[in-house]
Amino acid sequence: MTAADPYVSVLIPALDEGRTIDRVIDAVLAVNLPLELVLVDDGSTDDTWQRMQARADGVRIRAYRHAVNQGKGAAIRTALRQARGHVVIIQDADLGYSPSDYPRLVAPIQSGRASVVFGSRAFASHTAYSFWYVIGNRVVTLATNLLYNVYLSDMETGYKVMPREVALALDLEARGFELEPEITAKLLRMGHRIYEVPIEYTARSREEGKKLKPSDGVKALAALLRYRLWQPRRAAPDDYPPEAAANDAAASPTPVNTSVSGSRAGVLDTTS
């Protein structure tokens, strides 16, 4: 496979991650897999967008921008609609998750052992800043196991890997951090067995940019309950529903001049 026909699409939503975005891009590019990067700046106020523009080549790295902050879920939907790979991986733009885990995450899908893979964090003493954050994660994971009759160790993991067609069929609605329980709940309602593999994880403090709040745990529990009765639609998995398109109108990128050469080739912007 070539850069124009990647096996893996790495979706990278970012909000004010100018300090780390270049290092994350470099770490992803160092992975020995045929992949592309789909970058989405979700209305940053720092230099995140400028750094994305400088790295975009229009082929292996493409960048998109929300004129105003829409939330992580909206950024993922924008990236997903632009992805071309067979498999998609969501990569946070900080340095908490290590792209070196990609081969281990993709392997069960490549071998046919699983259709969906989650990366499970161990939460050892060096991987978590907050005791209550770990407890909160265990509570929502336990709620997932009870509500959906599964046995997961880390529902809130950011590493959720699946075929692009499966991701599109989820008809994602969440705009914020309710995204993780929505993805998990809908996958389970669709009948997918989730395969877990251990991953590296280094937590950030709030001073370093950690954005989760205690209220996000309550929202996660509410989402798990709400999607317990969700029924997957029967349309083709890559058929984006009109109502979702209408809801995302403000987030849909409008092309700038993509015929230009150099580092800006393939860069899109919603500010025009």
C-alpha positions, 0 to 999 in steps of 0.5 A: 500500500502507498501513502495514497492508499493507506491501511491505517488512518490516524485521526488526530483531534487537537485543541491548543496542543501547539507544544506537543503536536509536532512531537506526536506527528513525528512519533506517528510517522516513525511507526512502521505501518502504511498509514496517513494522518488526518489532523483536525484543529478544533478551534485552537487559540494557540499556534496548533493550526499553524503547526498543522499547516506547516506539516500537511503535504496533502497526501500522507498528512492532511489538516482540517480546521473548525473555525470555532471549538466544536468538541472532540466528538465533532473533530473526530467526525470531521476526521473520519469523513476524510479518512481513506484507510481500512482501519482507523485509530484515534490519537490524542494530540498530547503525549499520553498514548504512545504510537509505538503501540499501533502494530500491537493494536492493529495485529488482531484485526489484520489476523482476523482474530477481532474486528475491534481492538481497545488498548487497555491502560494498567494505571500503575503508579507512574501512569496516573496523577489522580486517585479519583481519576482511576476510581472514576474510570473503574466505575464507568468501566464497571457500569459498562460491564454490567449494562452490556454484559461484557468484561472490559478493563478500560472502557475510557481508553482513547485507543479504540481501533476498528475498520473505517466502515464500522466507525462510520456505521456508529453514526457518532453524535457526541461532541465532547468526552461522551464520545468514548462511552458512545463508541463503546456502547454502540459497538457492543449493541452492534454485536462486536466483540472487543479485543483488548491489548495492553498499552503504554500510557502516561497521564498528564496533569491539569497544568499540562493540559488535561481537559477531563473534569469530574462532570465528564464521568457523570456524562459518561454514565448517562451516555451508557444508559442512553445507548443501552437501547440504541439500534443500529440502522440498516443503511450502508455503513458509509452512508452519512445520515442527513440529520448528522450532516445538518448537526455538523454543518458548522464543523464541515471543512470548506476547501481553501486553494488545494492546488497550491504546492509546498507544505500547504498542499491539501490544507483545508480551513473552515474560517472562509 
